[in-house]
Amino acid sequence: MKAVNYTPEMTAQIVDDYQAGITVETIADSIGKSVRSVRSKLVREGVYVAKPKVTARKSDEPTKKELLIELESVAPFSVDGFMGATKPAIMDLIAHFKS
């Protein structure tokens, strides 16, 4: 007979704790299980909600795509093929055509 990893009572408790806002890390520590194990159990129980991935921009600098759109609006030529250019080079071109 296989040993039970999570009893029905333990499962109910971790689901209740998670829904009450207790972190997966805290729940895992309290029952002596890994974070991965607790997260997997919560997923199987249908209650775990993954945190949205946040892609951090390094600064308030415009992206290369935004710069190319701006360059396209001021340059008298197609900007196709400039994706390999550096951001400073694109900014220099924009400054040249704006002056």
Z-matrix of the N, CA and C atoms (Angstrom, degrees):
N
C 1 1.464
C 2 1.530 1 109.24
N 3 1.323 2 115.87 1 134.52
C 4 1.457 3 121.36 2 -176.67
C 5 1.531 4 110.17 3 -78.82
N 6 1.314 5 115.43 4 138.36
C 7 1.463 6 120.07 5 177.36
C 8 1.526 7 109.12 6 -68.81
N 9 1.317 8 116.21 7 139.86
C 10 1.461 9 121.76 8 -179.44
C 11 1.524 10 108.56 9 -81.89
N 12 1.326 11 114.93 10 124.43
C 13 1.457 12 120.45 11 -179.58
C 14 1.531 13 111.25 12 -74.44
N 15 1.308 14 116.21 13 -42.93
C 16 1.464 15 122.63 14 179.56
C 17 1.525 16 108.55 15 -129.64
N 18 1.317 17 116.28 16 120.94
C 19 1.464 18 119.52 17 175.80
C 20 1.525 19 107.98 18 -73.51
N 21 1.334 20 117.22 19 161.20
C 22 1.473 21 118.54 20 176.52
C 23 1.533 22 111.74 21 -58.10
N 24 1.343 23 116.24 22 -35.81
C 25 1.472 24 120.01 23 179.60
C 26 1.533 25 110.32 24 -67.23
N 27 1.355 26 116.10 25 -42.98
C 28 1.464 27 120.63 26 179.86
C 29 1.527 28 109.66 27 -64.02
N 30 1.316 29 116.25 28 -41.98
C 31 1.461 30 120.75 29 179.40
C 32 1.528 31 109.90 30 -61.01
N 33 1.314 32 116.72 31 -46.80
C 34 1.471 33 120.84 32 179.64
C 35 1.526 34 110.16 33 -60.30
N 36 1.331 35 116.71 34 -40.75
C 37 1.464 36 120.76 35 -178.30
C 38 1.531 37 111.54 36 -66.35
N 39 1.336 38 117.08 37 -45.08
C 40 1.472 39 117.37 38 -178.65
C 41 1.525 40 111.40 39 -68.98
N 42 1.333 41 117.10 40 -33.24
C 43 1.467 42 120.01 41 176.45
C 44 1.526 43 109.47 42 -65.46
N 45 1.338 44 116.55 43 -46.17
C 46 1.476 45 120.47 44 178.85
C 47 1.529 46 110.78 45 -60.48
N 48 1.339 47 116.02 46 -46.17
C 49 1.469 48 120.39 47 -179.45
C 50 1.523 49 110.83 48 -60.80
N 51 1.329 50 115.91 49 -45.89
C 52 1.463 51 120.21 50 -178.72
C 53 1.527 52 110.41 51 -62.41
N 54 1.318 53 116.60 52 -44.47
C 55 1.468 54 120.14 53 -179.40
C 56 1.525 55 111.93 54 -69.02
N 57 1.337 56 116.74 55 -19.68
C 58 1.466 57 121.10 56 177.05
C 59 1.531 58 111.21 57 -84.75
N 60 1.325 59 115.96 58 -1.95
C 61 1.459 60 119.18 59 176.06
C 62 1.515 61 114.97 60 98.26
N 63 1.321 62 117.76 61 6.62
C 64 1.459 63 120.71 62 177.47
C 65 1.525 64 107.93 63 -75.89
N 66 1.331 65 116.12 64 136.71
C 67 1.462 66 119.70 65 -176.52
C 68 1.517 67 111.36 66 -68.59
N 69 1.324 68 115.10 67 153.90
C 70 1.464 69 121.41 68 177.74
C 71 1.527 70 109.53 69 -60.11
N 72 1.333 71 116.97 70 -38.03
C 73 1.467 72 121.37 71 179.32
C 74 1.523 73 111.25 72 -60.54
N 75 1.327 74 116.76 73 -44.70
C 76 1.465 75 121.78 74 -179.80
C 77 1.522 76 110.93 75 -66.15
N 78 1.328 77 116.39 76 -42.92
C 79 1.470 78 120.60 77 178.65
C 80 1.527 79 109.65 78 -61.28
N 81 1.336 80 116.50 79 -46.00
C 82 1.464 81 120.93 80 -179.29
C 83 1.532 82 110.72 81 -59.16
N 84 1.324 83 116.75 82 -45.10
C 85 1.473 84 120.75 83 178.61
C 86 1.525 85 111.03 84 -60.75
N 87 1.325 86 116.32 85 -41.41
C 88 1.469 87 120.01 86 -174.59
C 89 1.529 88 113.00 87 -69.11
N 90 1.341 89 117.53 88 -25.81
C 91 1.474 90 119.11 89 -179.00
C 92 1.527 91 112.97 90 -110.41
N 93 1.335 92 116.13 91 2.99
C 94 1.459 93 119.36 92 176.75
C 95 1.514 94 114.62 93 71.64
N 96 1.318 95 116.17 94 32.47
C 97 1.468 96 121.25 95 178.08
C 98 1.526 97 108.47 96 -120.14
N 99 1.326 98 115.94 97 164.35
C 100 1.463 99 119.29 98 178.41
C 101 1.531 100 109.92 99 -76.85
N 102 1.322 101 114.70 100 156.31
C 103 1.464 102 120.58 101 177.03
C 104 1.525 103 109.46 102 -58.34
N 105 1.328 104 116.02 103 -42.04
C 106 1.467 105 120.69 104 -178.99
C 107 1.532 106 111.15 105 -61.11
N 108 1.334 107 116.71 106 -41.47
C 109 1.457 108 121.16 107 179.97
C 110 1.534 109 111.09 108 -64.04
N 111 1.330 110 115.57 109 -46.55
C 112 1.474 111 119.91 110 -179.42
C 113 1.525 112 110.08 111 -64.46
N 114 1.332 113 116.65 112 -44.34
C 115 1.470 114 120.07 113 179.64
C 116 1.529 115 110.13 114 -60.11
N 117 1.323 116 116.72 115 -43.95
C 118 1.468 117 120.55 116 179.48
C 119 1.523 118 111.36 117 -61.30
N 120 1.321 119 115.97 118 -42.15
C 121 1.471 120 119.65 119 179.53
C 122 1.527 121 110.23 120 -64.21
N 123 1.337 122 116.77 121 -42.30
C 124 1.468 123 120.06 122 178.75
C 125 1.529 124 111.33 123 -64.30
N 126 1.329 125 116.80 124 -36.17
C 127 1.468 126 120.70 125 176.19
C 128 1.528 127 109.25 126 -63.77
N 129 1.346 128 116.48 127 -47.01
C 130 1.478 129 119.93 128 -179.93
C 131 1.528 130 111.40 129 -62.13
N 132 1.321 131 116.58 130 -31.22
C 133 1.470 132 120.17 131 178.23
C 134 1.533 133 111.90 132 -80.56
N 135 1.325 134 116.63 133 -6.96
C 136 1.465 135 120.78 134 175.98
C 137 1.517 136 114.92 135 78.92
N 138 1.339 137 117.63 136 21.13
C 139 1.464 138 119.37 137 -177.62
C 140 1.528 139 114.05 138 -114.23
N 141 1.328 140 116.64 139 -18.00
C 142 1.468 141 119.12 140 -176.37
C 143 1.520 142 110.65 141 -72.12
N 144 1.317 143 115.74 142 131.97
C 145 1.456 144 121.47 143 176.07
C 146 1.522 145 107.00 144 -117.21
N 147 1.323 146 116.18 145 117.27
C 148 1.463 147 120.40 146 -179.81
C 149 1.516 148 109.79 147 -65.94
N 150 1.318 149 114.94 148 143.00
C 151 1.464 150 119.48 149 176.62
C 152 1.524 151 107.56 150 -71.71
N 153 1.327 152 116.81 151 137.52
C 154 1.461 153 118.30 152 178.99
C 155 1.523 154 110.18 153 -62.85
N 156 1.307 155 115.84 154 139.69
C 157 1.458 156 119.96 155 178.49
C 158 1.524 157 108.66 156 -72.79
N 159 1.295 158 114.24 157 134.63
C 160 1.456 159 119.74 158 -179.73
C 161 1.512 160 107.94 159 -111.47
N 162 1.307 161 114.83 160 122.26
C 163 1.452 162 118.24 161 175.57
C 164 1.519 163 106.67 162 -99.74
N 165 1.296 164 114.57 163 114.39
C 166 1.457 165 119.77 164 -176.47
C 167 1.519 166 110.15 165 -85.75
N 168 1.311 167 114.91 166 130.10
C 169 1.462 168 118.85 167 171.99
C 170 1.507 169 106.83 168 -82.87
N 171 1.294 170 115.68 169 140.98
C 172 1.459 171 120.48 170 -175.25
C 173 1.522 172 112.29 171 -65.90
N 174 1.306 173 117.36 172 -28.43
C 175 1.456 174 120.10 173 -178.73
C 176 1.519 175 109.09 174 -161.49
N 177 1.301 176 114.61 175 -170.78
C 178 1.458 177 119.84 176 177.38
C 179 1.524 178 110.94 177 -86.02
N 180 1.339 179 116.13 178 5.60
C 181 1.453 180 121.44 179 177.87
C 182 1.522 181 110.79 180 -60.88
N 183 1.334 182 116.73 181 143.29
C 184 1.476 183 118.12 182 176.10
C 185 1.530 184 110.39 183 -67.71
N 186 1.314 185 115.45 184 154.84
C 187 1.464 186 120.12 185 177.14
C 188 1.519 187 108.95 186 -75.60
N 189 1.320 188 115.93 187 166.60
C 190 1.463 189 120.53 188 178.01
C 191 1.534 190 109.65 189 -60.70
N 192 1.327 191 115.91 190 -40.44
C 193 1.469 192 120.12 191 179.78
C 194 1.533 193 110.23 192 -61.26
N 195 1.334 194 117.02 193 -43.65
C 196 1.470 195 120.66 194 179.23
C 197 1.532 196 110.42 195 -63.33
N 198 1.334 197 115.99 196 -39.83
C 199 1.466 198 119.75 197 178.26
C 200 1.529 199 111.07 198 -64.36
N 201 1.329 200 116.93 199 -41.57
C 202 1.469 201 119.71 200 179.64
C 203 1.522 202 111.49 201 -65.27
N 204 1.326 203 117.19 202 -35.80
C 205 1.473 204 120.19 203 176.56
C 206 1.524 205 109.76 204 -64.06
N 207 1.345 206 116.02 205 -42.39
C 208 1.462 207 119.63 206 177.68
C 209 1.525 208 111.00 207 -65.06
N 210 1.342 209 116.82 208 -43.43
C 211 1.470 210 120.52 209 178.94
C 212 1.523 211 110.34 210 -60.18
N 213 1.322 212 116.29 211 -41.40
C 214 1.460 213 120.81 212 -179.81
C 215 1.527 214 110.98 213 -59.87
N 216 1.337 215 116.88 214 -32.69
C 217 1.465 216 120.20 215 -177.84
C 218 1.529 217 112.37 216 -77.07
N 219 1.341 218 118.75 217 -19.50
C 220 1.467 219 120.11 218 -177.44
C 221 1.534 220 113.53 219 -113.22
N 222 1.315 221 118.65 220 -19.05
C 223 1.469 222 121.49 221 -175.91
C 224 1.525 223 110.99 222 -87.32
N 225 1.331 224 116.59 223 144.59
C 226 1.469 225 119.83 224 179.77
C 227 1.533 226 112.73 225 -86.40
N 228 1.352 227 116.44 226 23.98
C 229 1.461 228 120.58 227 -179.32
C 230 1.526 229 109.07 228 -146.61
N 231 1.322 230 115.32 229 166.54
C 232 1.460 231 121.60 230 178.78
C 233 1.527 232 109.36 231 -70.63
N 234 1.319 233 116.48 232 140.84
C 235 1.470 234 120.13 233 179.24
C 236 1.525 235 111.66 234 -96.91
N 237 1.340 236 116.75 235 7.31
C 238 1.465 237 119.85 236 175.96
C 239 1.522 238 108.33 237 -56.77
N 240 1.291 239 117.26 238 135.29
C 241 1.458 240 120.91 239 178.87
C 242 1.515 241 113.74 240 94.55
N 243 1.342 242 118.15 241 -4.81
C 244 1.459 243 120.85 242 -179.97
C 245 1.528 244 113.23 243 -90.15
N 246 1.330 245 117.53 244 1.93
C 247 1.467 246 120.12 245 -178.56
C 248 1.530 247 110.73 246 -61.28
N 249 1.323 248 117.71 247 -27.43
C 250 1.459 249 120.45 248 179.46
C 251 1.524 250 113.50 249 -81.11
N 252 1.323 251 116.99 250 -8.18
C 253 1.466 252 120.45 251 179.97
C 254 1.529 253 109.92 252 -73.22
N 255 1.313 254 115.33 253 154.41
C 256 1.466 255 118.84 254 178.14
C 257 1.524 256 109.51 255 -77.97
N 258 1.324 257 115.73 256 158.30
C 259 1.462 258 119.83 257 178.82
C 260 1.529 259 111.39 258 -61.21
N 261 1.350 260 118.95 259 -42.48
C 262 1.475 261 118.06 260 177.84
C 263 1.534 262 112.14 261 -60.93
N 264 1.333 263 117.58 262 -37.54
C 265 1.464 264 120.17 263 179.49
C 266 1.533 265 110.42 264 -65.63
N 267 1.318 266 115.91 265 -40.86
C 268 1.472 267 119.36 266 179.28
C 269 1.530 268 109.42 267 -66.08
N 270 1.336 269 116.64 268 -41.21
C 271 1.472 270 120.01 269 178.98
C 272 1.525 271 110.63 270 -63.34
N 273 1.340 272 117.15 271 -37.73
C 274 1.470 273 120.42 272 176.91
C 275 1.521 274 110.45 273 -62.50
N 276 1.319 275 117.75 274 -42.95
C 277 1.469 276 120.89 275 178.45
C 278 1.528 277 111.18 276 -62.50
N 279 1.332 278 116.18 277 -43.16
C 280 1.465 279 120.07 278 179.20
C 281 1.525 280 109.36 279 -60.45
N 282 1.333 281 116.31 280 -46.22
C 283 1.477 282 120.70 281 -179.42
C 284 1.538 283 109.69 282 -61.59
N 285 1.322 284 117.25 283 -40.54
C 286 1.475 285 121.30 284 -179.66
C 287 1.538 286 110.97 285 -61.11
N 288 1.345 287 115.81 286 -46.53
C 289 1.460 288 119.22 287 -176.23
C 290 1.527 289 112.92 288 -77.58
N 291 1.316 290 117.40 289 -18.36
C 292 1.466 291 120.32 290 177.88
C 293 1.514 292 111.00 291 -83.97
N 294 1.330 293 117.27 292 -21.40
C 295 1.476 294 119.25 293 -175.86
C 296 1.502 295 112.12 294 -85.16
